[in-house]
Amino acid sequence: MSPIAVGDTIPDGTLSYFDEEGHWRKINVHSLAVGKKVVLFGVLGAFTPSCSWLHVQGFIDKSEDLKSKGVEDILLISVNDAFAMKAWKMWFPVPNADNVKFLGDGSAKYTHALGMELDLSDRGLGVRSRRAIDILATL
């Protein structure tokens, strides 16, 4: 499957997360994004150095700028379960971390639907997501 490209319609799928009250939830991607201006980005994995210090931290640092330009939600997807994503979010000590939704794609099904899977099994990492920080797609 070829990766999603600029102007493509994003596929629908289900991701998981923990809400503000600490309840585990599943959520439909289209219900998160329909009718909104959102940033959707994927990274290799929770707690990986470049993903943490550069990519996720960059979106957290720029979240207020993005929101001032009309972005309603910043959606982070990683091939990790919701528990790992919750712990990873808590690892960021800045208040703007709440501006990013940390969504788990534990089985990599949604990542596959985006055409963004990266098989790193030979390195002991399993299937991950390619970094997808430059894609602008629509519903």
OpenMM code with the backbone's topology and positions (N, CA, C; nanometers):
from openmm import Vec3, app, unit

residues = "MET SER PRO ILE ALA VAL GLY ASP THR ILE PRO ASP GLY THR LEU SER TYR PHE ASP GLU GLU GLY HIS TRP ARG LYS ILE ASN VAL HIS SER LEU ALA VAL GLY LYS LYS VAL VAL LEU PHE GLY VAL LEU GLY ALA PHE THR PRO SER CYS SER TRP LEU HIS VAL GLN GLY PHE ILE ASP LYS SER GLU ASP LEU LYS SER LYS GLY VAL GLU ASP ILE LEU LEU ILE SER VAL ASN ASP ALA PHE ALA MET LYS ALA TRP LYS MET TRP PHE PRO VAL PRO ASN ALA ASP ASN VAL LYS PHE LEU GLY ASP GLY SER ALA LYS TYR THR HIS ALA LEU GLY MET GLU LEU ASP LEU SER ASP ARG GLY LEU GLY VAL ARG SER ARG ARG ALA ILE ASP ILE LEU ALA THR LEU".split()
positions = [
    Vec3(0.0847, -0.1181, 0.0000),
    Vec3(0.0000, 0.0000, 0.0000),
    Vec3(0.0886, 0.1236, 0.0000),
    Vec3(0.0543, 0.2206, -0.0849),
    Vec3(0.1348, 0.3421, -0.0887),
    Vec3(0.0903, 0.4367, 0.0229),
    Vec3(0.1837, 0.5153, 0.0727),
    Vec3(0.1503, 0.6073, 0.1826),
    Vec3(0.0477, 0.7113, 0.1406),
    Vec3(-0.0270, 0.7565, 0.2367),
    Vec3(-0.1216, 0.8645, 0.2141),
    Vec3(-0.0426, 0.9867, 0.1677),
    Vec3(-0.1028, 1.0660, 0.0802),
    Vec3(-0.0329, 1.1807, 0.0228),
    Vec3(-0.1158, 1.3078, 0.0399),
    Vec3(-0.0529, 1.4195, 0.0156),
    Vec3(-0.1198, 1.5492, 0.0249),
    Vec3(-0.2469, 1.5454, -0.0580),
    Vec3(-0.3568, 1.5873, 0.0039),
    Vec3(-0.4850, 1.5935, -0.0651),
    Vec3(-0.5677, 1.4672, -0.0576),
    Vec3(-0.5091, 1.3561, -0.0136),
    Vec3(-0.5845, 1.2312, 0.0016),
    Vec3(-0.6860, 1.2433, 0.1144),
    Vec3(-0.7869, 1.1608, 0.1082),
    Vec3(-0.8813, 1.1482, 0.2182),
    Vec3(-0.8234, 1.0481, 0.3169),
    Vec3(-0.8186, 1.0869, 0.4432),
    Vec3(-0.7628, 0.9942, 0.5412),
    Vec3(-0.8603, 0.8794, 0.5640),
    Vec3(-0.8074, 0.7592, 0.5806),
    Vec3(-0.8954, 0.6452, 0.6083),
    Vec3(-0.9530, 0.6550, 0.7488),
    Vec3(-1.0616, 0.5851, 0.7685),
    Vec3(-1.1187, 0.5784, 0.9021),
    Vec3(-1.0530, 0.4635, 0.9758),
    Vec3(-1.0589, 0.4657, 1.1053),
    Vec3(-1.0030, 0.3602, 1.1878),
    Vec3(-1.0292, 0.3892, 1.3337),
    Vec3(-0.9911, 0.2954, 1.4174),
    Vec3(-1.0134, 0.3087, 1.5610),
    Vec3(-0.8802, 0.3124, 1.6332),
    Vec3(-0.8663, 0.4078, 1.7239),
    Vec3(-0.7478, 0.4222, 1.8073),
    Vec3(-0.7918, 0.4203, 1.9529),
    Vec3(-0.6963, 0.4098, 2.0447),
    Vec3(-0.7320, 0.4074, 2.1861),
    Vec3(-0.6516, 0.5110, 2.2633),
    Vec3(-0.7077, 0.5526, 2.3759),
    Vec3(-0.6452, 0.6547, 2.4594),
    Vec3(-0.7081, 0.6512, 2.5982),
    Vec3(-0.6518, 0.7281, 2.6891),
    Vec3(-0.7115, 0.7484, 2.8203),
    Vec3(-0.7641, 0.8907, 2.8264),
    Vec3(-0.8906, 0.9061, 2.8673),
    Vec3(-0.9493, 1.0393, 2.8753),
    Vec3(-0.9011, 1.1122, 3.0013),
    Vec3(-0.9495, 1.2339, 3.0195),
    Vec3(-0.9064, 1.3180, 3.1314),
    Vec3(-0.9383, 1.2569, 3.2683),
    Vec3(-1.0410, 1.1719, 3.2736),
    Vec3(-1.0783, 1.1064, 3.3985),
    Vec3(-1.0037, 0.9753, 3.4206),
    Vec3(-0.9170, 0.9401, 3.3272),
    Vec3(-0.8388, 0.8180, 3.3406),
    Vec3(-0.9062, 0.6922, 3.2885),
    Vec3(-1.0128, 0.7079, 3.2108),
    Vec3(-1.0835, 0.5935, 3.1544),
    Vec3(-1.0275, 0.5594, 3.0168),
    Vec3(-1.0067, 0.4295, 2.9930),
    Vec3(-0.9601, 0.3829, 2.8633),
    Vec3(-1.0747, 0.3933, 2.7643),
    Vec3(-1.0458, 0.4495, 2.6477),
    Vec3(-1.1481, 0.4697, 2.5456),
    Vec3(-1.0955, 0.4281, 2.4085),
    Vec3(-1.1892, 0.3887, 2.3236),
    Vec3(-1.1616, 0.3708, 2.1816),
    Vec3(-1.2302, 0.4868, 2.1117),
    Vec3(-1.1669, 0.5329, 2.0052),
    Vec3(-1.2269, 0.6445, 1.9327),
    Vec3(-1.2069, 0.6273, 1.7825),
    Vec3(-1.3062, 0.6668, 1.7097),
    Vec3(-1.3059, 0.6627, 1.5640),
    Vec3(-1.2324, 0.7857, 1.5124),
    Vec3(-1.1370, 0.7669, 1.4222),
    Vec3(-1.0547, 0.8770, 1.3709),
    Vec3(-1.1401, 0.9844, 1.3047),
    Vec3(-1.2351, 0.9427, 1.2240),
    Vec3(-1.3189, 1.0423, 1.1566),
    Vec3(-1.3983, 1.1245, 1.2565),
    Vec3(-1.4428, 1.0647, 1.3653),
    Vec3(-1.5172, 1.1429, 1.4641),
    Vec3(-1.4273, 1.2466, 1.5321),
    Vec3(-1.2976, 1.2203, 1.5369),
    Vec3(-1.2033, 1.3172, 1.5927),
    Vec3(-1.1784, 1.4339, 1.4978),
    Vec3(-1.1876, 1.4091, 1.3684),
    Vec3(-1.1386, 1.5067, 1.2714),
    Vec3(-1.2442, 1.5699, 1.1820),
    Vec3(-1.3599, 1.5080, 1.1680),
    Vec3(-1.4574, 1.5581, 1.0723),
    Vec3(-1.4988, 1.7019, 1.1050),
    Vec3(-1.4938, 1.7865, 1.0028),
    Vec3(-1.5343, 1.9249, 1.0177),
    Vec3(-1.4363, 2.0122, 1.0937),
    Vec3(-1.3197, 1.9609, 1.1224),
    Vec3(-1.2205, 2.0354, 1.1988),
    Vec3(-1.0918, 2.0477, 1.1200),
    Vec3(-1.0116, 2.1412, 1.1618),
    Vec3(-0.8751, 2.1522, 1.1123),
    Vec3(-0.7876, 2.0851, 1.2177),
    Vec3(-0.7260, 1.9725, 1.1801),
    Vec3(-0.6444, 1.8980, 1.2745),
    Vec3(-0.5061, 1.8708, 1.2161),
    Vec3(-0.4119, 1.8515, 1.3044),
    Vec3(-0.2803, 1.8022, 1.2674),
    Vec3(-0.2767, 1.6573, 1.3124),
    Vec3(-0.2444, 1.5686, 1.2213),
    Vec3(-0.2322, 1.4262, 1.2499),
    Vec3(-0.0886, 1.3870, 1.2181),
    Vec3(-0.0153, 1.3387, 1.3197),
    Vec3(0.1213, 1.2976, 1.2923),
    Vec3(0.1525, 1.1667, 1.3619),
    Vec3(0.2384, 1.0912, 1.2987),
    Vec3(0.2796, 0.9624, 1.3519),
    Vec3(0.4287, 0.9597, 1.3767),
    Vec3(0.4673, 0.8817, 1.4757),
    Vec3(0.6086, 0.8651, 1.5087),
    Vec3(0.6389, 0.7173, 1.5285),
    Vec3(0.7678, 0.6835, 1.5314),
    Vec3(0.8098, 0.5438, 1.5445),
    Vec3(0.7585, 0.4769, 1.6709),
    Vec3(0.7728, 0.5427, 1.7838),
    Vec3(0.7292, 0.4774, 1.9061),
    Vec3(0.7465, 0.5633, 2.0291),
    Vec3(0.6708, 0.5280, 2.1313),
    Vec3(0.6778, 0.5982, 2.2595),
    Vec3(0.8167, 0.5853, 2.3196),
    Vec3(0.8626, 0.6928, 2.3769),
    Vec3(0.9890, 0.7011, 2.4504),
    Vec3(1.1132, 0.6854, 2.3642),
    Vec3(1.0984, 0.6807, 2.2316),
    Vec3(1.2171, 0.6762, 2.1473),
    Vec3(1.2796, 0.8160, 2.1478),
    Vec3(1.4125, 0.8243, 2.1467),
    Vec3(1.4781, 0.9543, 2.1661),
    Vec3(1.4382, 1.0634, 2.0666),
    Vec3(1.4522, 1.0390, 1.9368),
    Vec3(1.4196, 1.1440, 1.8392),
    Vec3(1.2714, 1.1789, 1.8418),
    Vec3(1.1874, 1.0783, 1.8562),
    Vec3(1.0431, 1.1038, 1.8596),
    Vec3(1.0074, 1.1899, 1.9805),
    Vec3(1.0664, 1.1596, 2.0941),
    Vec3(1.0355, 1.2336, 2.2165),
    Vec3(1.0933, 1.3746, 2.2148),
    Vec3(1.2222, 1.3846, 2.1924),
    Vec3(1.2913, 1.5131, 2.2094),
    Vec3(1.2726, 1.6078, 2.0937),
    Vec3(1.2528, 1.5542, 1.9746),
    Vec3(1.2398, 1.6412, 1.8577),
    Vec3(1.0958, 1.6530, 1.8088),
    Vec3(1.0383, 1.5414, 1.7695),
    Vec3(0.9095, 1.5458, 1.7011),
    Vec3(0.7941, 1.5805, 1.7933),
    Vec3(0.7712, 1.5013, 1.8956),
    Vec3(0.6579, 1.5287, 1.9850),
    Vec3(0.6798, 1.6604, 2.0582),
    Vec3(0.7998, 1.6808, 2.1119),
    Vec3(0.8282, 1.8059, 2.1838),
    Vec3(0.8092, 1.9269, 2.0927),
    Vec3(0.8445, 1.9122, 1.9654),
    Vec3(0.8244, 2.0215, 1.8709),
    Vec3(0.6785, 2.0585, 1.8540),
    Vec3(0.5928, 1.9573, 1.8438),
    Vec3(0.4495, 1.9858, 1.8310),
    Vec3(0.3941, 2.0441, 1.9603),
    Vec3(0.4419, 1.9973, 2.0730),
    Vec3(0.3980, 2.0541, 2.2009),
    Vec3(0.4405, 2.2006, 2.2089),
    Vec3(0.5669, 2.2271, 2.1764),
    Vec3(0.6181, 2.3644, 2.1824),
    Vec3(0.5436, 2.4586, 2.0892),
    Vec3(0.5014, 2.4093, 1.9737),
    Vec3(0.4337, 2.4925, 1.8733),
    Vec3(0.2823, 2.4835, 1.8796),
    Vec3(0.2289, 2.4132, 1.9797),
    Vec3(0.0843, 2.3889, 1.9835),
    Vec3(0.0026, 2.5173, 1.9921),
    Vec3(0.0474, 2.6133, 2.0684),
    Vec3(-0.0284, 2.7388, 2.0780),
    Vec3(-0.0257, 2.8137, 1.9455),
    Vec3(0.0884, 2.8111, 1.8757),
    Vec3(0.0971, 2.8740, 1.7427),
    Vec3(0.0012, 2.8066, 1.6459),
    Vec3(-0.0015, 2.6730, 1.6476),
    Vec3(-0.0919, 2.5989, 1.5593),
    Vec3(-0.2370, 2.6317, 1.5904),
    Vec3(-0.2708, 2.6362, 1.7182),
    Vec3(-0.4086, 2.6670, 1.7571),
    Vec3(-0.4470, 2.8093, 1.7158),
    Vec3(-0.3519, 2.9026, 1.7214),
    Vec3(-0.3804, 3.0397, 1.6794),
    Vec3(-0.4058, 3.0486, 1.5286),
    Vec3(-0.3640, 2.9457, 1.4540),
    Vec3(-0.3862, 2.9408, 1.3094),
    Vec3(-0.5091, 2.8580, 1.2740),
    Vec3(-0.5887, 2.8238, 1.3755),
    Vec3(-0.7139, 2.7538, 1.3501),
    Vec3(-0.7109, 2.6042, 1.3687),
    Vec3(-0.5970, 2.5478, 1.4069),
    Vec3(-0.5909, 2.4036, 1.4324),
    Vec3(-0.6656, 2.3754, 1.5621),
    Vec3(-0.7634, 2.2860, 1.5552),
    Vec3(-0.8449, 2.2553, 1.6725),
    Vec3(-0.7883, 2.1416, 1.7557),
    Vec3(-0.7264, 2.0439, 1.6894),
    Vec3(-0.6696, 1.9299, 1.7611),
    Vec3(-0.5380, 1.8879, 1.6976),
    Vec3(-0.4460, 1.8460, 1.7831),
    Vec3(-0.3186, 1.7895, 1.7393),
    Vec3(-0.3201, 1.6442, 1.7835),
    Vec3(-0.3186, 1.5541, 1.6864),
    Vec3(-0.3359, 1.4114, 1.7118),
    Vec3(-0.2062, 1.3371, 1.6844),
    Vec3(-0.1511, 1.2775, 1.7868),
    Vec3(-0.0295, 1.1987, 1.7770),
    Vec3(-0.0674, 1.0515, 1.7753),
    Vec3(-0.0173, 0.9790, 1.6766),
    Vec3(-0.0425, 0.8350, 1.6660),
    Vec3(0.0903, 0.7618, 1.6720),
    Vec3(0.0925, 0.6566, 1.7532),
    Vec3(0.2097, 0.5705, 1.7589),
    Vec3(0.1643, 0.4263, 1.7738),
    Vec3(0.2452, 0.3351, 1.7223),
    Vec3(0.2133, 0.1923, 1.7321),
    Vec3(0.2540, 0.1444, 1.8720),
    Vec3(0.1754, 0.1889, 1.9674),
    Vec3(0.1887, 0.1512, 2.1074),
    Vec3(0.0486, 0.1401, 2.1633),
    Vec3(0.0344, 0.0712, 2.2755),
    Vec3(-0.0974, 0.0624, 2.3373),
    Vec3(-0.1279, 0.1911, 2.4138),
    Vec3(-0.2534, 0.2060, 2.4536),
    Vec3(-0.2984, 0.3274, 2.5229),
    Vec3(-0.2260, 0.3471, 2.6560),
    Vec3(-0.1849, 0.2389, 2.7213),
    Vec3(-0.1138, 0.2512, 2.8486),
    Vec3(0.0224, 0.3162, 2.8293),
    Vec3(0.0939, 0.2731, 2.7262),
    Vec3(0.2243, 0.3326, 2.6958),
    Vec3(0.2072, 0.4788, 2.6549),
    Vec3(0.1042, 0.5082, 2.5784),
    Vec3(0.0812, 0.6453, 2.5344),
    Vec3(0.0469, 0.7364, 2.6528),
    Vec3(-0.0299, 0.6853, 2.7466),
    Vec3(-0.0633, 0.7632, 2.8667),
    Vec3(0.0639, 0.7927, 2.9471),
    Vec3(0.1463, 0.6929, 2.9669),
    Vec3(0.2713, 0.7115, 3.0419),
    Vec3(0.3637, 0.8079, 2.9689),
    Vec3(0.3680, 0.7967, 2.8362),
    Vec3(0.4542, 0.8848, 2.7575),
    Vec3(0.4093, 1.0296, 2.7701),
    Vec3(0.2790, 1.0539, 2.7653),
    Vec3(0.2282, 1.1905, 2.7790),
    Vec3(0.2670, 1.2490, 2.9143),
    Vec3(0.2602, 1.1685, 3.0182),
    Vec3(0.2944, 1.2160, 3.1524),
    Vec3(0.4431, 1.2473, 3.1651),
    Vec3(0.5248, 1.1941, 3.0763),
    Vec3(0.6687, 1.2143, 3.0765),
    Vec3(0.7054, 1.3572, 3.0366),
    Vec3(0.6178, 1.4235, 2.9608),
    Vec3(0.6440, 1.5602, 2.9158),
    Vec3(0.6032, 1.6583, 3.0253),
    Vec3(0.6990, 1.7326, 3.0796),
    Vec3(0.6710, 1.8177, 3.1957),
    Vec3(0.6137, 1.9549, 3.1627),
    Vec3(0.5757, 1.9783, 3.0412),
    Vec3(0.5288, 2.1121, 3.0059),
    Vec3(0.3772, 2.1169, 3.0020),
    Vec3(0.3188, 2.2313, 3.0375),
    Vec3(0.1720, 2.2397, 3.0386),
    Vec3(0.1087, 2.2191, 2.9025),
    Vec3(0.1756, 2.2575, 2.7954),
    Vec3(0.1159, 2.2447, 2.6629),
    Vec3(0.1042, 2.1010, 2.6148),
    Vec3(0.1569, 2.0047, 2.6896),
    Vec3(0.1413, 1.8642, 2.6508),
    Vec3(-0.0062, 1.8266, 2.6416),
    Vec3(-0.0914, 1.8954, 2.7169),
    Vec3(-0.2354, 1.8681, 2.7097),
    Vec3(-0.2955, 1.9113, 2.5770),
    Vec3(-0.2230, 1.9900, 2.4996),
    Vec3(-0.2720, 2.0323, 2.3681),
    Vec3(-0.2573, 1.9232, 2.2626),
    Vec3(-0.1899, 1.8145, 2.2965),
    Vec3(-0.1683, 1.7037, 2.2028),
    Vec3(-0.2420, 1.5813, 2.2553),
    Vec3(-0.3198, 1.5161, 2.1691),
    Vec3(-0.3864, 1.3915, 2.2067),
    Vec3(-0.2934, 1.2759, 2.1701),
    Vec3(-0.2559, 1.1953, 2.2678),
    Vec3(-0.1679, 1.0802, 2.2491),
    Vec3(-0.2548, 0.9574, 2.2245),
    Vec3(-0.2580, 0.9097, 2.1007),
    Vec3(-0.3476, 0.8017, 2.0597),
    Vec3(-0.2686, 0.6761, 2.0250),
    Vec3(-0.3117, 0.5637, 2.0791),
    Vec3(-0.2439, 0.4368, 2.0558),
    Vec3(-0.3041, 0.3584, 1.9407),
    Vec3(-0.2158, 0.3018, 1.8608),
    Vec3(-0.2526, 0.2125, 1.7501),
    Vec3(-0.1767, 0.0815, 1.7739),
    Vec3(-0.2078, 0.0165, 1.8848),
    Vec3(-0.1318, -0.0991, 1.9316),
    Vec3(-0.1146, -0.2112, 1.8313),
    Vec3(-0.2107, -0.2330, 1.7470),
    Vec3(-0.2019, -0.3410, 1.6485),
    Vec3(-0.1490, -0.2937, 1.5137),
    Vec3(-0.1253, -0.1650, 1.4993),
    Vec3(-0.0758, -0.1020, 1.3764),
    Vec3(-0.1769, -0.1080, 1.2618),
    Vec3(-0.3026, -0.1374, 1.2901),
    Vec3(-0.4027, -0.1448, 1.1834),
    Vec3(-0.4256, -0.0099, 1.1156),
    Vec3(-0.4350, 0.0944, 1.1956),
    Vec3(-0.4572, 0.2259, 1.1354),
    Vec3(-0.3316, 0.2739, 1.0623),
    Vec3(-0.2181, 0.2489, 1.1199),
    Vec3(-0.0916, 0.2841, 1.0554),
    Vec3(-0.0811, 0.2153, 0.9194),
    Vec3(-0.1237, 0.0892, 0.9130),
    Vec3(-0.1249, 0.0159, 0.7862),
    Vec3(-0.2229, 0.0800, 0.6881),
    Vec3(-0.3421, 0.1186, 0.7374),
    Vec3(-0.4416, 0.1819, 0.6508),
    Vec3(-0.3895, 0.3125, 0.5915),
    Vec3(-0.3030, 0.3813, 0.6650),
    Vec3(-0.2407, 0.5042, 0.6147),
    Vec3(-0.1264, 0.4755, 0.5173),
    Vec3(-0.0844, 0.3480, 0.5123),
    Vec3(0.0298, 0.3125, 0.4284),
    Vec3(0.1615, 0.3584, 0.4886),
    Vec3(0.1635, 0.3738, 0.6198),
    Vec3(0.2801, 0.4312, 0.6865),
    Vec3(0.3574, 0.3300, 0.7717),
    Vec3(0.3259, 0.2009, 0.7580),
    Vec3(0.3944, 0.1022, 0.8414),
    Vec3(0.5402, 0.0859, 0.7991),
    Vec3(0.6211, 0.0570, 0.8967),
    Vec3(0.7639, 0.0357, 0.8771),
    Vec3(0.8004, -0.0886, 0.9565),
    Vec3(0.8386, -0.1939, 0.8891),
    Vec3(0.8693, -0.3196, 0.9567),
    Vec3(1.0145, -0.3192, 1.0039),
    Vec3(1.0315, -0.3087, 1.1334),
    Vec3(1.1641, -0.3097, 1.1954),
    Vec3(1.1855, -0.4373, 1.2762),
    Vec3(1.1176, -0.5444, 1.2340),
    Vec3(1.1277, -0.6721, 1.3055),
    Vec3(1.2707, -0.7229, 1.3105),
    Vec3(1.3481, -0.6990, 1.2048),
    Vec3(1.4860, -0.7464, 1.2038),
    Vec3(1.5714, -0.6762, 1.3093),
    Vec3(1.5233, -0.5646, 1.3629),
    Vec3(1.5937, -0.4933, 1.4703),
    Vec3(1.5292, -0.5175, 1.6069),
    Vec3(1.4295, -0.6069, 1.6077),
    Vec3(1.3615, -0.6390, 1.7329),
    Vec3(1.2555, -0.5399, 1.7744),
    Vec3(1.2128, -0.4536, 1.6836),
    Vec3(1.1159, -0.3497, 1.7175),
    Vec3(0.9757, -0.3758, 1.6642),
    Vec3(0.9591, -0.4766, 1.5793),
    Vec3(0.8282, -0.5054, 1.5225),
    Vec3(0.7860, -0.4012, 1.4218),
    Vec3(0.6562, -0.3941, 1.3958),
    Vec3(0.6018, -0.2975, 1.3008),
    Vec3(0.5819, -0.1655, 1.3734),
    Vec3(0.6298, -0.0604, 1.3123),
    Vec3(0.6195, 0.0751, 1.3661),
    Vec3(0.5579, 0.1655, 1.2609),
    Vec3(0.5460, 0.2918, 1.2938),
    Vec3(0.4985, 0.3912, 1.1985),
    Vec3(0.6165, 0.4704, 1.1448),
    Vec3(0.6117, 0.4965, 1.0156),
    Vec3(0.7068, 0.5927, 0.9610),
    Vec3(0.6722, 0.7278, 1.0220),
    Vec3(0.7691, 0.8144, 1.0273),
    Vec3(0.7385, 0.9491, 1.0735),
    Vec3(0.6556, 1.0164, 0.9655),
    Vec3(0.5430, 1.0689, 1.0063),
    Vec3(0.4512, 1.1292, 0.9101),
    Vec3(0.4190, 1.2704, 0.9552),
    Vec3(0.5137, 1.3591, 0.9371),
    Vec3(0.4931, 1.4945, 0.9870),
    Vec3(0.4717, 1.5960, 0.8751),
    Vec3(0.4684, 1.5491, 0.7515),
    Vec3(0.4546, 1.6437, 0.6416),
    Vec3(0.3350, 1.6144, 0.5520),
    Vec3(0.2358, 1.5483, 0.6066),
    Vec3(0.1210, 1.5087, 0.5260),
    Vec3(0.0003, 1.5958, 0.5611),
    Vec3(-0.0633, 1.6496, 0.4607),
    Vec3(-0.1857, 1.7236, 0.4786),
    Vec3(-0.2939, 1.6502, 0.4005),
    Vec3(-0.3866, 1.5922, 0.4728),
    Vec3(-0.4939, 1.5160, 0.4096),
    Vec3(-0.6274, 1.5683, 0.4607),
    Vec3(-0.7342, 1.5205, 0.4015),
    Vec3(-0.8676, 1.5663, 0.4386),
    Vec3(-0.9584, 1.4475, 0.4651),
    Vec3(-1.0736, 1.4777, 0.5197),
    Vec3(-1.1768, 1.3747, 0.5372),
    Vec3(-1.2660, 1.3750, 0.4168),
] * unit.nanometer
topology = app.Topology()
chain = topology.addChain("A")
for resn in residues:
    res = topology.addResidue(resn, chain)
    for name in ("N", "CA", "C"):
        topology.addAtom(name, app.Element.getBySymbol(name[0]), res)
